[in-house]
Amino acid sequence: MLSVVLLYGCSSGSEKPFRKIDGYALTKTIYETPPSFNASELLPKSILSGPLHDIREKVINDGLENEFIIDSEFGEFIAHRTDFVSERISEVYAIDELNKVTRSDAFAQGIAKAATSPLRAIKGLFTRPGKTISQTIKGVGSVFKQAGELVRGKRSELDGSIAREIVGFGEIKRSIADVLNVDAYSTNSTLQEGMGEVAWAGYAGGVGLRPLTSQIGGDVGSAISGLKNTQTLKSFYNSKSPEILRTNNRKLMVEMGVSKEIINQFLDHKWVSPRHESVMVEVLSNLKEADNQDAFFLHASSSKGEEDSIFMMRLAEAILGFDQNVATIKYFKRLNGILMIYTIDGREVVILPADFLIWSLEASIIADQFSKNNLKRELWLTGSISKRARIEFETRGWSIILSEGLLLPRLPANKGV
């Protein structure tokens, strides 16, 4: 997890040995134990349970983000942030819709035809997530003659293989994700396998998308009263291949003045999906005057999993919201793994799109940053903070500001999540 934002390993009642690191001073302190909460106190009653899911009452906090466990007849799913719960719930209902498709006559006809397809021997490479490009290319033969730059390019762990894209399978699968209003690059393996099976019936079985998806409801999850996903996916990210998205992202990053080395590091990152990547680039391209955006993309490139990438995506959105609604950002600086934001009106700001921040080793690293220019220091939070953490920060001269909607950005039309 990210050293600056994800607060693991903070044992209660124990003193941590600190090493001297340039840029901040750490004093011995006793850290808080990550708390637990009740889901019924954090979420609307209307989404706590539904025909196909139940959210467990106990919610674990890791010092920054809440972890919700969703039980369903399709298995157990985890949402690592409060604002990600509705997306995970929608995936449960999308899986149910996919199951309905697999019981349809159109699907049965497609699978029967796919069984005689020349590509039947490699079905698993298309329908099961997690296959690498080297595995996928093996044995496929002449279909890759058109590969060109696509084969030589890189994809993240969340993209799907280049092989699938070349033969058109990826486009079909993304179209299904668009119909279901889910993320085509989700790490939900059950969802990915379901979309893969339906896409295979359409691709290898020669069945058009419309017959396969005609019985899918227009609003997945509508059976749950009050379920409104404020991070609803727009069809833009599901309608373009990763390569098209990355071409656009590269162009925008060049225009933003990001160095070639960091552009490549960010765009080739293992855990930054095309959706995460595109939102971050699109959002930050709307900053008015911010200099050294290299610092943000270097920061985002430290992601070590889907949770980190979602955090970075929310951070980018909060940064734009701050620039639009609070103060114009002058430049960024990355110091000791922390993204520092400096404004034209003389503030030194750290933004955390957190659920609940406690006093921890990582929190103390942020709090003990030295400001060489005696700037006004502000910690902006999208969630809340423990009493102890507030005291520790304020004692060190920080102002704690709970955003209360001020960090919600005005996103470009048709480019939100």
C-alpha positions as CSV (number, residue, x, y, z in Angstrom):
1,M,0.0,0.0,0.0
2,L,1.1,3.6,-0.3
3,S,3.3,4.9,2.4
4,V,1.7,8.3,2.5
5,V,-1.9,7.4,2.5
6,L,-2.5,3.9,3.6
7,L,-1.9,3.4,7.2
8,Y,-1.0,-0.2,7.9
9,G,1.2,-1.5,10.7
10,C,0.3,1.0,13.4
11,S,0.2,-1.1,16.5
12,S,-1.6,0.2,19.5
13,G,0.4,1.2,22.5
14,S,3.8,0.5,21.0
15,E,6.5,3.0,20.4
16,K,7.9,3.0,16.9
17,P,11.7,3.4,16.3
18,F,12.3,6.2,13.9
19,R,15.1,6.9,11.6
20,K,16.1,10.4,10.7
21,I,14.8,11.4,7.2
22,D,15.6,14.7,5.6
23,G,12.6,17.0,5.4
24,Y,10.7,16.1,8.6
25,A,11.4,15.2,12.2
26,L,9.6,12.3,14.0
27,T,9.3,12.2,17.8
28,K,8.4,9.2,19.8
29,T,4.6,8.8,20.1
30,I,2.0,6.2,20.8
31,Y,-0.3,5.5,17.9
32,E,-4.0,4.8,17.8
33,T,-5.5,1.4,17.0
34,P,-7.4,1.4,13.7
35,P,-11.1,1.5,14.7
36,S,-14.1,-0.4,13.5
37,F,-17.5,1.0,12.6
38,N,-21.0,-0.1,12.0
39,A,-22.1,-0.2,8.3
40,S,-25.6,1.0,9.4
41,E,-24.1,4.2,10.7
42,L,-22.1,4.9,7.6
43,L,-24.4,4.0,4.7
44,P,-28.0,4.7,3.8
45,K,-30.3,2.0,5.1
46,S,-31.7,1.5,1.6
47,I,-28.4,0.0,0.4
48,L,-27.4,-2.1,3.4
49,S,-29.2,-5.1,1.9
50,G,-31.1,-6.0,-1.3
51,P,-32.5,-9.1,-3.0
52,L,-29.0,-10.3,-3.9
53,H,-26.7,-8.8,-1.3
54,D,-26.1,-8.0,2.4
55,I,-23.4,-5.7,3.8
56,R,-21.8,-7.0,7.0
57,E,-22.4,-4.7,9.9
58,K,-18.7,-4.6,11.1
59,V,-16.6,-2.3,9.0
60,I,-12.8,-2.3,9.5
61,N,-10.8,0.9,9.1
62,D,-7.1,0.7,8.2
63,G,-6.3,4.1,9.6
64,L,-7.5,5.9,6.5
65,E,-10.1,3.9,4.5
66,N,-13.0,1.8,5.5
67,E,-13.4,-1.8,4.3
68,F,-16.9,-3.1,3.7
69,I,-17.6,-6.8,3.1
70,I,-20.5,-7.6,0.8
71,D,-22.1,-11.0,0.9
72,S,-24.0,-12.3,-2.1
73,E,-25.0,-15.6,-3.6
74,F,-22.1,-15.1,-6.0
75,G,-19.5,-14.9,-3.3
76,E,-17.9,-12.3,-1.0
77,F,-16.8,-8.9,-2.3
78,I,-14.8,-6.2,-0.7
79,A,-15.2,-2.4,-1.1
80,H,-12.1,-0.6,0.2
81,R,-13.7,2.8,0.4
82,T,-17.1,4.1,1.4
83,D,-17.5,5.8,-1.9
84,F,-16.7,2.5,-3.7
85,V,-19.5,0.5,-2.0
86,S,-22.2,1.3,-4.5
87,E,-19.9,0.3,-7.4
88,R,-19.3,-3.1,-5.9
89,I,-23.0,-3.6,-5.2
90,S,-23.8,-2.7,-8.8
91,E,-21.3,-5.4,-9.9
92,V,-23.3,-8.0,-7.9
93,Y,-26.4,-7.2,-9.8
94,A,-24.5,-7.1,-13.1
95,I,-23.3,-10.6,-12.4
96,D,-26.9,-11.7,-11.9
97,E,-27.9,-10.1,-15.3
98,L,-25.0,-12.0,-16.9
99,N,-26.3,-15.2,-15.4
100,K,-29.7,-14.5,-17.0
101,V,-28.0,-14.0,-20.4
102,T,-26.3,-17.4,-20.0
103,R,-29.7,-19.0,-19.6
104,S,-31.0,-17.4,-22.8
105,D,-31.6,-19.2,-26.2
106,A,-29.3,-16.7,-27.9
107,F,-26.4,-17.6,-25.6
108,A,-27.0,-21.3,-26.0
109,Q,-26.9,-20.9,-29.8
110,G,-23.7,-18.8,-29.6
111,I,-21.9,-21.3,-27.4
112,A,-22.9,-24.2,-29.7
113,K,-21.5,-22.3,-32.7
114,A,-18.4,-21.3,-30.7
115,A,-17.7,-25.0,-29.9
116,T,-17.0,-25.5,-33.6
117,S,-15.0,-22.3,-34.1
118,P,-11.3,-22.5,-35.1
119,L,-10.6,-20.5,-32.0
120,R,-12.3,-22.9,-29.5
121,A,-8.9,-24.2,-28.3
122,I,-8.0,-20.8,-26.8
123,K,-11.3,-20.0,-25.2
124,G,-9.8,-19.9,-21.8
125,L,-7.4,-17.2,-22.8
126,F,-10.3,-14.9,-23.6
127,T,-12.8,-15.7,-20.9
128,R,-10.6,-16.1,-17.8
129,P,-8.9,-13.0,-16.4
130,G,-5.3,-12.9,-15.5
131,K,-3.6,-14.2,-18.6
132,T,-0.5,-12.5,-19.8
133,I,0.3,-11.4,-23.4
134,S,3.1,-14.1,-23.6
135,Q,0.6,-16.8,-22.7
136,T,-2.0,-15.4,-25.0
137,I,0.1,-15.2,-28.2
138,K,1.1,-18.8,-28.0
139,G,-0.6,-21.0,-30.6
140,V,-2.9,-18.3,-32.0
141,G,-1.0,-18.0,-35.3
142,S,-1.7,-15.7,-38.2
143,V,-4.4,-13.6,-36.5
144,F,-1.5,-11.6,-35.0
145,K,0.0,-10.6,-38.3
146,Q,-1.8,-7.3,-38.0
147,A,-0.4,-6.7,-34.5
148,G,2.3,-4.1,-35.2
149,E,2.7,-1.6,-32.4
150,L,-0.1,-3.1,-30.4
151,V,1.8,-6.2,-29.6
152,R,5.0,-4.3,-28.8
153,G,3.1,-2.0,-26.5
154,K,2.4,-2.6,-22.8
155,R,-0.8,-3.1,-20.9
156,S,-1.5,-3.1,-17.2
157,E,-2.8,-6.0,-15.1
158,L,-6.3,-4.6,-15.5
159,D,-6.4,-4.1,-19.3
160,G,-7.0,-7.6,-20.6
161,S,-4.6,-9.1,-23.1
162,I,-3.5,-7.4,-26.3
163,A,-4.4,-10.6,-28.1
164,R,-8.1,-10.1,-27.3
165,E,-8.0,-6.5,-28.6
166,I,-6.4,-7.4,-31.9
167,V,-9.1,-10.0,-32.8
168,G,-12.0,-7.7,-31.6
169,F,-12.9,-9.6,-28.5
170,G,-12.0,-6.7,-26.2
171,E,-14.4,-4.3,-27.9
172,I,-17.3,-6.8,-27.5
173,K,-16.5,-7.2,-23.8
174,R,-16.3,-3.4,-23.2
175,S,-19.6,-3.0,-24.9
176,I,-21.1,-5.5,-22.5
177,A,-19.6,-3.6,-19.6
178,D,-21.2,-0.4,-21.0
179,V,-24.6,-2.0,-21.2
180,L,-24.2,-3.2,-17.6
181,N,-22.8,0.2,-16.5
182,V,-19.8,-1.4,-14.8
183,D,-16.1,-0.8,-15.2
184,A,-14.7,-2.9,-18.0
185,Y,-11.4,-3.1,-16.1
186,S,-12.8,-4.1,-12.7
187,T,-10.7,-6.5,-10.6
188,N,-13.9,-8.4,-9.7
189,S,-12.9,-11.8,-11.2
190,T,-16.5,-13.2,-11.1
191,L,-17.8,-10.2,-13.1
192,Q,-14.9,-10.5,-15.5
193,E,-15.5,-14.2,-16.1
194,G,-19.2,-13.5,-16.6
195,M,-18.5,-10.8,-19.2
196,G,-16.0,-13.0,-20.8
197,E,-18.4,-15.9,-21.3
198,V,-21.1,-13.7,-22.8
199,A,-18.6,-11.9,-25.0
200,W,-17.2,-15.3,-26.2
201,A,-20.7,-16.4,-27.2
202,G,-21.0,-13.2,-29.3
203,Y,-17.5,-13.3,-30.7
204,A,-16.7,-16.9,-31.5
205,G,-20.4,-17.9,-31.8
206,G,-21.2,-15.1,-34.2
207,V,-24.2,-13.8,-32.1
208,G,-24.7,-10.1,-32.2
209,L,-24.5,-8.1,-29.0
210,R,-28.2,-7.0,-29.0
211,P,-29.7,-10.6,-28.9
212,L,-27.4,-11.5,-26.1
213,T,-28.0,-8.4,-24.0
214,S,-31.6,-7.6,-24.9
215,Q,-33.0,-8.9,-21.6
216,I,-30.5,-6.9,-19.4
217,G,-32.3,-4.3,-17.3
218,G,-31.7,-0.7,-18.1
219,D,-30.5,0.1,-14.5
220,V,-28.6,-2.7,-12.9
221,G,-29.2,-2.7,-9.2
222,S,-32.5,-0.8,-9.5
223,A,-34.1,-3.5,-7.3
224,I,-32.3,-1.8,-4.4
225,S,-34.2,1.2,-3.1
226,G,-32.1,4.3,-2.9
227,L,-29.0,2.9,-4.7
228,K,-27.5,5.8,-6.6
229,N,-24.0,5.4,-7.7
230,T,-22.5,8.9,-7.7
231,Q,-19.4,7.4,-9.4
232,T,-21.5,6.1,-12.3
233,L,-19.3,5.1,-15.2
234,K,-19.7,7.0,-18.4
235,S,-19.6,5.1,-21.6
236,F,-16.5,7.0,-22.9
237,Y,-14.0,4.8,-21.0
238,N,-15.6,1.6,-22.0
239,S,-16.0,2.5,-25.7
240,K,-12.3,3.1,-26.4
241,S,-9.5,0.6,-26.5
242,P,-6.7,1.0,-23.9
243,E,-4.4,2.1,-26.8
244,I,-6.8,4.8,-27.9
245,L,-7.2,6.1,-24.4
246,R,-3.5,6.1,-23.8
247,T,-2.7,7.9,-27.0
248,N,-5.1,10.7,-25.9
249,N,-3.6,10.6,-22.3
250,R,-0.1,10.8,-23.7
251,K,-1.0,13.9,-25.8
252,L,-2.7,15.6,-22.8
253,M,0.3,14.9,-20.5
254,V,2.7,16.3,-23.1
255,E,0.6,19.5,-23.2
256,M,0.7,19.6,-19.4
257,G,4.5,19.6,-19.5
258,V,5.0,16.2,-17.9
259,S,8.4,14.7,-18.7
260,K,8.7,11.8,-21.1
261,E,10.2,9.5,-18.5
262,I,7.3,10.0,-16.0
263,I,4.7,9.8,-18.8
264,N,6.0,6.4,-19.7
265,Q,6.3,5.3,-16.1
266,F,2.7,6.3,-15.4
267,L,1.1,5.0,-18.7
268,D,2.9,1.6,-18.4
269,H,2.1,1.2,-14.7
270,K,1.0,-2.4,-13.8
271,W,-1.9,-1.3,-11.5
272,V,-3.2,1.8,-13.2
273,S,-6.1,0.8,-15.4
274,P,-7.2,2.7,-18.5
275,R,-10.1,4.1,-16.5
276,H,-8.0,5.2,-13.5
277,E,-5.3,6.6,-15.8
278,S,-7.8,8.5,-18.1
279,V,-9.7,10.1,-15.2
280,M,-6.5,11.3,-13.6
281,V,-5.1,12.8,-16.8
282,E,-8.4,14.3,-17.9
283,V,-9.1,15.8,-14.5
284,L,-5.7,17.3,-14.0
285,S,-5.5,18.7,-17.5
286,N,-8.2,21.2,-16.3
287,L,-6.0,22.8,-13.7
288,K,-5.5,26.5,-14.4
289,E,-1.9,27.2,-13.6
290,A,-0.4,24.3,-11.7
291,D,3.3,23.7,-12.4
292,N,5.3,20.5,-11.9
293,Q,2.5,18.0,-12.5
294,D,5.3,15.5,-12.8
295,A,5.0,15.2,-9.0
296,F,1.4,14.0,-9.1
297,F,2.0,11.4,-11.8
298,L,5.2,10.2,-10.0
299,H,3.0,9.9,-6.8
300,A,0.3,8.0,-8.7
301,S,2.9,5.6,-10.1
302,S,3.6,4.3,-6.6
303,S,0.3,2.5,-6.7
304,K,0.5,-1.2,-5.7
305,G,-3.0,-2.3,-6.4
306,E,-6.5,-1.4,-7.3
307,E,-7.2,0.3,-4.0
308,D,-4.2,2.6,-4.4
309,S,-5.3,3.5,-8.0
310,I,-8.8,4.4,-6.8
311,F,-7.4,6.5,-4.1
312,M,-5.2,8.4,-6.6
313,M,-8.2,8.9,-8.9
314,R,-10.2,10.4,-6.0
315,L,-7.1,12.5,-5.1
316,A,-6.9,13.9,-8.6
317,E,-10.6,14.8,-8.5
318,A,-10.2,16.4,-5.1
319,I,-7.2,18.4,-6.4
320,L,-9.3,19.8,-9.2
321,G,-12.1,20.6,-6.8
322,F,-9.7,22.5,-4.6
323,D,-8.4,24.5,-7.5
324,Q,-11.9,25.3,-8.8
325,N,-13.5,26.0,-5.4
326,V,-10.9,27.0,-2.9
327,A,-7.6,28.4,-4.2
328,T,-5.6,28.3,-7.4
329,I,-2.8,25.7,-7.3
330,K,0.6,27.1,-8.2
331,Y,2.7,24.0,-8.1
332,F,3.2,20.5,-6.7
333,K,6.1,18.9,-4.8
334,R,6.6,15.4,-3.7
335,L,8.4,15.2,-0.4
336,N,9.2,11.9,1.5
337,G,6.3,10.2,-0.4
338,I,3.8,13.0,0.3
339,L,2.2,15.1,-2.4
340,M,2.5,18.7,-1.2
341,I,0.3,21.3,-2.9
342,Y,1.3,25.0,-3.0
343,T,-1.2,27.8,-3.8
344,I,-0.9,31.3,-5.2
345,D,-2.3,32.7,-2.0
346,G,0.5,31.2,0.2
347,R,-0.8,27.9,1.5
348,E,1.0,24.5,1.8
349,V,-1.7,21.9,1.5
350,V,-2.0,18.1,1.8
351,I,-5.3,16.6,0.5
352,L,-6.4,13.1,1.7
353,P,-9.6,11.6,0.2
354,A,-10.0,9.7,3.5
355,D,-12.9,8.0,5.2
356,F,-11.5,8.4,8.7
357,L,-7.9,9.4,9.6
358,I,-6.3,8.3,12.8
359,W,-3.0,9.1,14.4
360,S,-0.5,6.7,12.9
361,L,3.1,6.5,11.8
362,E,2.1,7.7,8.3
363,A,-0.1,10.5,9.7
364,S,2.9,11.7,11.8
365,I,5.1,11.8,8.8
366,I,2.7,14.2,7.2
367,A,2.3,16.2,10.4
368,D,6.0,16.6,11.0
369,Q,6.8,18.0,7.5
370,F,8.9,21.1,7.8
371,S,7.7,24.3,6.1
372,K,10.9,26.2,5.2
373,N,8.9,29.3,4.1
374,N,6.5,29.5,7.1
375,L,3.5,29.0,4.9
376,K,0.0,28.4,6.3
377,R,-0.3,24.6,6.4
378,E,-3.7,22.9,5.8
379,L,-4.8,19.3,5.8
380,W,-7.9,18.8,3.8
381,L,-10.0,15.7,4.3
382,T,-13.0,14.4,2.4
383,G,-14.0,12.3,5.4
384,S,-13.4,12.8,9.1
385,I,-10.5,12.6,11.6
386,S,-10.1,11.2,15.1
387,K,-9.8,13.6,18.1
388,R,-6.3,12.5,18.8
389,A,-5.1,13.0,15.2
390,R,-6.7,16.4,15.1
391,I,-4.8,17.5,18.3
392,E,-1.5,16.2,17.0
393,F,-1.8,18.0,13.7
394,E,-3.1,21.2,15.2
395,T,-0.3,21.2,17.8
396,R,2.2,21.1,14.9
397,G,0.5,24.1,13.3
398,W,-1.8,22.5,10.8
399,S,-5.3,23.6,10.2
400,I,-7.7,20.7,9.7
401,I,-10.4,21.3,7.2
402,L,-13.2,18.9,6.4
403,S,-14.2,19.6,2.9
404,E,-18.0,19.2,3.1
405,G,-18.3,19.1,-0.6
406,L,-15.8,21.8,-1.5
407,L,-13.5,19.3,-3.1
408,L,-16.1,18.0,-5.5
409,P,-14.9,19.0,-9.0
410,R,-16.8,20.2,-12.0
411,L,-15.7,17.4,-14.3
412,P,-15.6,17.8,-18.1
413,A,-18.9,16.7,-19.8
414,N,-19.1,12.9,-20.4
415,K,-15.8,12.3,-18.7
416,G,-16.8,11.5,-15.1
417,V,-16.7,8.4,-13.1
